[in-house]
């Protein structure tokens, strides 16, 4: 096994996904949930993110080519989606999770995607797949993705300790901070997408 390549895949995806940076957003979206629901939401988000990243690793380039979609468009779409979520957090107008479907909805969007399985993680994975030579390196990529998702799950699993320390007032403050951070991430994603389009079309002329 190519341990150097495994380390590169693991560190790159871990930095992009940023589990510690996910905690404030995760708590802002799930802070009012019962502990059991919060754990379930974290697990569902990680499983969805794993499925999305693996799916794009296997067939992402083929799918984008078929739809005539460039990677910057995917990045910009993720940024726009995060803007909507950030506005909800900043204004306090987030929908209360329903008894049956709310947890799943939060886990799917925005936790699972585009926060965990965002444009950065998807593009990085697709680039690693393009570099891979042979089954061994494909296996290394799969192990690296799995290790990153396990790390994320552990961080989210024990974030409940922070909820107990913050209390409802602290969660509300954290929600506003998370909204601001999400807005900044969204603007950066959109700016990067615009810059990529400008560079792409400038090179064509």
C-alpha positions as CSV (number, residue, x, y, z in Angstrom):
1,X,0.0,0.0,0.0
2,X,1.3,3.5,-0.9
3,X,1.2,5.1,2.5
4,X,2.5,8.4,1.2
5,X,-0.4,8.6,-1.2
6,X,-2.8,7.6,1.6
7,X,-1.5,10.3,3.8
8,X,-1.9,12.8,1.0
9,X,-5.5,11.8,0.4
10,X,-6.4,11.8,4.1
11,X,-4.8,15.1,5.0
12,X,-6.1,16.9,1.9
13,X,-9.7,15.8,2.4
14,X,-9.5,16.3,6.2
15,X,-8.3,19.9,5.7
16,X,-11.1,20.6,3.1
17,X,-13.9,19.0,5.2
18,X,-12.5,20.7,8.4
19,X,-14.3,18.7,11.2
20,X,-13.5,21.2,14.0
21,X,-14.9,24.0,11.8
22,X,-18.1,21.9,11.2
23,X,-18.9,21.8,14.9
24,X,-20.3,25.3,15.3
25,X,-22.6,24.9,12.2
26,X,-23.6,21.4,13.3
27,X,-24.5,22.6,16.8
28,X,-26.4,25.6,15.3
29,X,-28.5,23.3,13.2
30,X,-29.1,20.6,15.7
31,X,-28.6,22.3,19.1
32,X,-32.4,22.1,19.9
33,X,-32.6,18.4,19.1
34,X,-32.6,15.6,21.6
35,X,-29.2,14.0,22.0
36,X,-30.4,10.8,20.2
37,X,-31.7,12.9,17.2
38,X,-28.5,14.8,17.1
39,X,-26.4,11.7,16.9
40,X,-28.7,10.3,14.2
41,X,-28.4,13.5,12.2
42,X,-24.6,13.4,12.4
43,X,-24.6,9.8,11.3
44,X,-26.9,10.4,8.4
45,X,-24.9,13.5,7.3
46,X,-21.7,11.5,7.3
47,X,-23.2,8.6,5.4
48,X,-24.7,10.9,2.8
49,X,-21.4,12.7,2.4
50,X,-19.6,9.4,2.0
51,X,-22.0,8.3,-0.7
52,X,-21.8,11.6,-2.6
53,X,-18.0,11.7,-2.6
54,X,-17.7,8.1,-3.6
55,X,-20.3,8.6,-6.3
56,X,-18.5,11.5,-7.8
57,X,-15.1,9.7,-7.5
58,X,-16.6,6.8,-9.6
59,X,-18.7,8.6,-12.1
60,X,-18.4,12.3,-11.4
61,X,-16.6,13.4,-14.5
62,X,-18.8,11.3,-16.7
63,X,-21.9,12.8,-15.2
64,X,-20.7,16.4,-15.5
65,X,-19.6,15.8,-19.1
66,X,-23.0,14.3,-19.9
67,X,-24.8,17.3,-18.4
68,X,-22.4,19.8,-20.0
69,X,-21.6,21.2,-16.5
70,X,-18.3,22.6,-15.5
71,X,-16.8,22.1,-12.1
72,X,-17.0,25.9,-11.3
73,X,-20.8,25.7,-11.9
74,X,-21.0,23.0,-9.2
75,X,-18.9,25.2,-6.9
76,X,-21.1,28.2,-7.5
77,X,-24.3,26.2,-6.9
78,X,-22.9,25.0,-3.6
79,X,-22.2,28.6,-2.6
80,X,-25.7,29.8,-3.4
81,X,-27.2,27.0,-1.3
82,X,-25.0,28.0,1.6
83,X,-26.1,31.6,1.3
84,X,-29.7,30.6,1.9
85,X,-28.7,28.5,5.0
86,X,-26.5,31.3,6.3
87,X,-29.4,33.8,6.0
88,X,-31.7,31.5,8.0
89,X,-29.1,31.2,10.8
90,X,-28.4,34.9,10.9
91,X,-32.1,35.9,11.0
92,X,-33.1,33.1,13.4
93,X,-35.8,31.9,10.9
94,X,-34.6,28.3,10.8
95,X,-37.4,25.8,10.6
96,X,-37.9,23.7,13.7
97,X,-37.2,20.1,12.9
98,X,-40.3,18.0,12.7
99,X,-40.7,14.9,14.8
100,X,-40.3,12.5,11.9
101,X,-38.7,14.3,8.9
102,X,-36.8,17.3,10.4
103,X,-33.7,15.4,11.5
104,X,-33.3,13.8,8.1
105,X,-33.7,17.1,6.2
106,X,-31.0,18.8,8.3
107,X,-28.7,15.8,7.8
108,X,-29.2,15.8,4.1
109,X,-29.0,19.6,3.4
110,X,-26.9,21.4,4.3
111,X,-24.9,19.0,6.6
112,X,-24.3,16.1,4.3
113,X,-24.0,18.3,1.2
114,X,-22.7,20.9,0.5
115,X,-20.9,21.2,3.9
116,X,-19.3,17.8,4.2
117,X,-19.5,16.7,0.6
118,X,-18.9,20.1,-0.9
119,X,-17.3,21.2,-4.1
120,X,-13.8,21.2,-2.6
121,X,-14.0,17.6,-1.4
122,X,-15.6,16.4,-4.6
123,X,-13.1,18.1,-6.9
124,X,-10.1,17.0,-4.8
125,X,-11.4,13.4,-4.9
126,X,-11.9,13.5,-8.6
127,X,-8.4,14.8,-9.1
128,X,-7.0,12.0,-6.9
129,X,-8.9,9.4,-9.0
130,X,-7.4,10.9,-12.2
131,X,-3.9,10.6,-10.8
132,X,-4.4,7.0,-9.6
133,X,-2.7,4.2,-11.4
134,X,-4.0,0.7,-10.8
135,X,-6.3,-0.9,-8.4
136,X,-4.0,-0.4,-5.4
137,X,-4.2,3.3,-5.6
138,X,-7.9,3.3,-6.1
139,X,-8.1,1.3,-2.9
140,X,-5.9,3.8,-1.1
141,X,-8.3,6.6,-2.1
142,X,-11.2,4.6,-0.8
143,X,-9.5,4.0,2.5
144,X,-8.5,7.7,2.8
145,X,-12.1,8.8,2.2
146,X,-13.4,6.3,4.7
147,X,-10.9,7.4,7.4
148,X,-11.9,11.1,6.9
149,X,-15.6,10.3,7.3
150,X,-14.9,8.3,10.4
151,X,-13.0,11.2,11.8
152,X,-15.8,13.6,11.0
153,X,-18.4,11.2,12.6
154,X,-16.3,11.0,15.9
155,X,-16.1,14.8,16.1
156,X,-19.8,15.2,15.5
157,X,-20.7,12.3,17.8
158,X,-19.1,14.0,20.8
159,X,-20.2,17.6,20.0
160,X,-23.1,17.0,22.4
161,X,-20.7,17.7,25.3
162,X,-20.4,21.3,23.9
163,X,-24.2,21.7,23.9
164,X,-24.4,20.9,27.6
165,X,-21.8,23.5,28.3
166,X,-23.3,26.3,26.2
167,X,-27.0,26.1,27.3
168,X,-29.8,27.6,25.1
169,X,-28.4,31.1,25.2
170,X,-25.0,30.0,24.1
171,X,-26.4,27.9,21.3
172,X,-28.3,31.0,20.0
173,X,-25.1,33.1,20.0
174,X,-23.2,30.2,18.3
175,X,-26.0,30.0,15.7
176,X,-25.4,33.6,14.7
177,X,-21.6,33.1,14.5
178,X,-22.1,30.0,12.5
179,X,-24.4,31.9,10.1
180,X,-21.7,34.5,9.6
181,X,-19.0,31.9,9.0
182,X,-21.3,30.1,6.5
183,X,-22.0,33.3,4.7
184,X,-18.2,33.9,4.3
185,X,-17.7,30.4,3.0
186,X,-20.5,30.8,0.5
187,X,-19.1,34.1,-0.8
188,X,-15.7,32.5,-1.2
189,X,-17.2,29.6,-3.1
190,X,-19.0,31.9,-5.4
191,X,-16.0,34.1,-5.9
192,X,-13.8,31.1,-6.7
193,X,-16.4,29.9,-9.2
194,X,-16.6,33.3,-10.9
195,X,-12.7,33.5,-11.0
196,X,-12.5,30.0,-12.5
197,X,-15.1,30.9,-15.2
198,X,-13.2,34.1,-16.1
199,X,-9.9,32.3,-16.3
200,X,-11.5,29.5,-18.4
201,X,-13.1,31.8,-20.9
202,X,-10.1,34.2,-21.0
203,X,-7.9,31.3,-22.0
204,X,-10.3,30.4,-24.8
205,X,-9.7,33.7,-26.5
